[in-house]
Amino acid sequence: MDNYRSRLRNAKRIVVKVGTSTLTYDNGKMNFTRMDKLARVLSDLSNQGKEVILVTSGAIGVGVEKLKLPGRPKEIREKQAVAAVGQCELMHMYSKFFSEYGHIVAQILLTRDVLGDEYCRQNVINTFETLLEKGIIPIVNENDSVSVVEITIGQEDTFSENDTLSAIVAKIVCADLLIILSDIDGFYDSDPRKNSSSKLISIVEKITPELEHCAGGAGTSRGTGGMVTKLNAAKIATCAGVDMVLTSGDDPGIIMRVLDGENIGTLFLAQKGEGECERAAFKGREGQKGCVQTEQPVIGTKGQSA
């Protein structure tokens, strides 16, 4: 076991991201066995005293199944309506599975404009901190039902199927580790679906132009996040001083193996320097949890507080 991997054992605050392809079968129906195991693993981590945040995709996919549609809708208004149905069903399932293991979950729906506003972001951070202090597991998703850009992949301000969102969440809550569970078991030097000679990269110390060249296009037909979005997520996380592991989501039990320091998936190392300074500044006064503390909730219009 190398020193880089062994330090993951000490991760206290962990963000886990799961995509639609992890939560569903090839036919688009929900994989309840996998969801149940994910809830069990994250509940066990919480029982160990670790702080866990789950970033999930799947609202549109669950909505498609709930409404018995033949496939994902094409029009934005249809996607938003399906997402509204699916998000309700998705949280119902998560709540049921986590409650079986004695844990309460909370829903947090985010959009980029909220996280881009200083005052809104502070309130989001305060919400995360309060939930974690109470032992509640936050479950985060894009607010697909109200934000057009969040489900229009390819626009500059989209979260790109929650890969970017998970990295931003890891950054603002000052996580120690981000784990992205995907339909591929790590980052390769070329697309393993097209090149049988491709090699898995175990550790990435720095994201270089050469590494970016290795990234391909979109992922599976059930999800929209490809290697490009995951590499972008790694940039955001590592520059904020957060380690990131990209690995397969076929068996959620792999999370425990990652935290045991096994050579699993690809580990993107947190960068030292400017990113860590920003992260340390966010953590605030010694002895306080979280990145930002405010004495009163921030309300009113932008630039005004109560």
C-alpha positions in Angstrom: 0.0 0.0 0.0 1.5 3.4 -1.0 1.4 6.4 1.2 -1.0 8.2 -1.0 -3.6 5.4 -0.8 -3.1 4.9 2.9 -3.9 8.5 3.8 -7.4 7.9 2.5 -8.0 5.9 5.7 -8.0 9.1 7.6 -10.6 10.8 5.4 -13.3 12.2 7.8 -15.6 14.1 5.5 -16.5 12.2 2.3 -18.6 13.1 -0.7 -19.8 10.1 -2.9 -21.3 10.7 -6.3 -23.4 8.1 -8.1 -24.7 8.4 -11.7 -27.7 7.1 -13.4 -25.8 4.2 -14.9 -24.9 3.1 -11.4 -28.4 3.2 -10.1 -30.2 1.5 -13.0 -30.0 -1.7 -15.1 -29.2 -1.6 -18.8 -32.9 -1.5 -19.5 -33.3 1.7 -17.5 -35.1 0.1 -14.5 -33.9 0.8 -11.0 -31.3 -1.5 -9.5 -32.7 -1.8 -6.0 -30.0 -4.2 -4.9 -27.3 -1.7 -5.7 -29.2 1.2 -4.1 -29.7 -0.9 -0.9 -26.0 -1.7 -0.7 -25.1 1.9 -1.3 -27.3 3.0 1.6 -25.8 0.2 3.8 -22.2 1.2 3.1 -22.8 4.9 3.6 -24.8 4.2 6.8 -21.9 2.1 8.0 -19.4 4.9 7.3 -21.7 7.3 9.3 -21.7 4.8 12.1 -17.9 4.9 12.1 -18.1 8.6 12.8 -17.4 9.8 9.3 -19.4 12.6 7.7 -21.0 11.5 4.4 -22.6 13.5 1.6 -24.2 11.7 -1.3 -24.5 13.4 -4.7 -26.9 11.5 -6.9 -28.2 11.6 -10.5 -31.2 9.7 -11.6 -34.2 12.0 -11.4 -35.0 11.9 -15.1 -34.2 8.2 -15.3 -36.5 7.3 -12.4 -39.2 9.6 -13.8 -39.1 7.8 -17.1 -39.7 4.5 -15.4 -42.3 5.8 -13.1 -44.3 7.3 -16.0 -43.7 4.2 -18.1 -42.2 6.3 -21.0 -40.5 4.5 -23.9 -37.3 6.6 -23.4 -35.8 9.9 -22.2 -37.8 12.8 -23.4 -36.3 15.2 -26.0 -37.9 18.6 -25.1 -36.7 20.6 -22.1 -40.2 21.1 -20.7 -40.8 17.3 -20.9 -37.4 16.6 -19.2 -38.3 19.0 -16.4 -41.7 17.5 -15.8 -40.2 14.0 -15.8 -37.5 15.1 -13.4 -40.0 16.6 -11.0 -41.8 13.2 -10.8 -38.5 11.3 -10.7 -36.9 13.4 -7.9 -39.8 12.7 -5.6 -39.6 9.0 -6.3 -35.9 8.9 -6.0 -35.8 10.5 -2.6 -38.6 8.2 -1.4 -36.5 5.2 -2.3 -33.4 6.7 -0.6 -35.3 7.6 2.5 -36.7 4.0 2.7 -33.3 2.3 2.2 -31.4 4.5 4.6 -34.1 4.2 7.3 -33.6 0.5 7.2 -30.1 1.1 8.6 -31.3 3.7 11.1 -30.3 6.9 9.3 -32.2 10.0 8.2 -31.6 11.7 4.9 -32.2 15.2 3.7 -32.7 16.5 0.2 -30.6 19.5 -1.2 -31.4 20.6 -4.7 -28.8 23.0 -6.2 -28.2 25.0 -9.3 -25.0 26.7 -10.5 -26.5 30.2 -10.0 -27.1 29.5 -6.3 -23.5 28.3 -5.7 -22.2 31.2 -7.8 -23.8 33.8 -5.4 -21.7 34.4 -2.3 -24.7 34.9 0.1 -26.6 31.9 -1.2 -23.5 29.7 -1.1 -22.9 30.6 2.5 -26.4 29.5 3.4 -26.0 26.3 1.5 -22.8 25.6 3.5 -24.6 26.4 6.7 -27.3 23.9 5.8 -24.7 21.2 5.0 -22.9 21.9 8.3 -26.1 21.7 10.4 -27.3 18.5 8.8 -23.9 16.8 9.3 -23.7 18.0 12.9 -27.1 16.3 13.5 -25.9 13.1 11.9 -28.2 13.5 8.9 -26.9 12.4 5.5 -27.5 15.1 2.8 -28.5 13.8 -0.6 -27.7 16.4 -3.3 -29.0 16.6 -6.9 -29.4 19.2 -9.6 -32.6 21.1 -9.5 -33.6 19.8 -12.9 -37.3 20.7 -12.7 -36.7 24.5 -12.6 -33.3 25.0 -14.2 -33.1 24.7 -18.0 -29.3 24.8 -18.3 -28.8 22.0 -15.8 -30.3 19.5 -18.2 -28.9 20.9 -21.4 -25.6 19.1 -21.6 -23.0 21.0 -23.5 -23.7 24.5 -22.2 -21.0 26.2 -20.2 -23.0 26.6 -17.1 -24.3 23.1 -16.8 -23.1 20.7 -14.0 -22.6 18.0 -16.7 -24.6 15.2 -15.0 -23.5 16.0 -11.5 -19.7 15.2 -11.9 -19.0 18.9 -11.6 -21.6 19.4 -9.0 -20.1 16.7 -6.8 -16.7 18.4 -7.0 -18.1 21.8 -6.2 -19.9 20.3 -3.2 -16.7 18.7 -2.1 -15.0 22.0 -2.4 -17.5 24.2 -0.5 -17.9 21.7 2.4 -14.1 21.2 2.7 -14.3 17.4 2.1 -11.3 15.2 2.6 -12.2 12.9 -0.2 -14.5 12.8 -3.3 -15.4 9.3 -4.6 -17.1 9.2 -8.1 -18.7 5.9 -8.8 -19.0 5.4 -12.5 -19.6 2.9 -15.3 -15.9 2.6 -15.8 -13.3 1.4 -13.2 -10.9 4.3 -13.5 -9.1 6.7 -15.8 -7.4 5.1 -18.8 -4.7 6.4 -21.1 -7.2 5.7 -24.0 -10.8 4.6 -24.3 -10.9 0.9 -23.1 -14.1 0.4 -25.0 -12.3 1.0 -28.2 -8.7 0.1 -27.4 -8.0 -3.3 -25.7 -4.4 -2.2 -25.0 -5.4 0.8 -22.9 -3.9 1.0 -19.4 -5.5 2.1 -16.2 -3.8 5.0 -14.6 -3.5 4.3 -10.8 -2.4 7.7 -9.5 -2.6 11.1 -11.1 -0.4 13.6 -9.4 -1.2 16.5 -11.7 -3.7 17.0 -14.5 -1.6 17.8 -17.7 -2.6 18.6 -21.3 -1.5 15.1 -22.2 -3.9 13.6 -19.7 -6.7 15.8 -20.9 -6.0 14.4 -24.4 -6.8 11.0 -23.1 -10.3 12.0 -22.1 -13.1 10.9 -24.5 -16.7 11.9 -25.0 -20.0 11.1 -23.2 -20.6 8.0 -21.2 -23.5 5.5 -21.5 -26.8 6.1 -23.1 -28.5 6.2 -19.6 -26.1 8.9 -18.3 -24.4 11.9 -19.8 -21.2 12.2 -17.9 -18.1 11.1 -19.7 -14.3 11.2 -19.0 -14.2 14.9 -19.9 -16.6 15.9 -17.1 -14.9 13.6 -14.6 -11.5 15.1 -15.4 -13.0 18.6 -14.9 -14.4 17.4 -11.6 -10.9 16.2 -10.6 -9.5 19.6 -11.5 -12.0 21.4 -9.2 -11.6 19.0 -6.4 -7.8 18.6 -6.4 -7.3 22.4 -6.8 -9.4 22.8 -3.6 -7.2 20.4 -1.7 -9.6 17.4 -2.0 -8.4 13.9 -3.1 -10.6 12.3 -5.7 -11.0 8.6 -6.6 -12.8 7.5 -9.8 -13.8 3.9 -9.8 -16.6 1.5 -10.8 -20.0 1.7 -9.2 -21.0 -1.9 -9.9 -20.4 -2.8 -6.3 -20.9 0.0 -3.8 -18.8 -2.0 -1.3 -15.8 -0.8 -3.3 -16.1 2.4 -1.2 -14.9 0.5 1.8 -11.9 -0.8 -0.1 -11.0 2.6 -1.3 -11.0 3.8 2.3 -8.9 0.8 3.3 -6.2 2.1 1.0 -6.5 -0.6 -1.7 -5.2 0.2 -5.1 -8.7 0.7 -6.6 -9.6 2.9 -9.5 -7.7 6.2 -10.2 -6.6 8.5 -7.4 -6.3 12.1 -8.3 -4.1 13.8 -5.7 -5.0 17.0 -3.9 -2.8 19.8 -5.0 -0.8 21.8 -2.4 -0.4 25.5 -2.5 -3.1 28.0 -3.5 -6.0 25.6 -3.4 -5.1 24.4 0.0 -4.8 28.0 1.3 -8.3 28.8 0.0 -9.6 25.6 1.6 -7.9 26.5 4.9 -9.4 29.9 4.8 -12.9 28.5 4.2 -12.6 26.3 7.3 -12.8 29.4 9.5 -11.8 29.7 13.1 -10.1 26.8 14.9 -12.4 24.4 16.5 -15.3 25.2 14.2 -16.6 22.9 11.5 -17.2 24.0 8.0 -16.0 26.6 5.6 -18.2 29.6 6.3 -19.9 30.6 9.5 -22.5 33.3 9.7 -24.2 34.5 12.9 -27.6 35.0 11.2 -29.1 33.4 8.1 -28.6 35.5 5.0 -31.9 36.6 3.4 -33.2 39.3 1.1 -31.8 40.3 -2.2 -28.3 39.9 -3.4 -26.0 42.2 -1.5 -28.4 42.6 1.4 -28.5 40.6 4.6 -31.0 40.6 7.5 
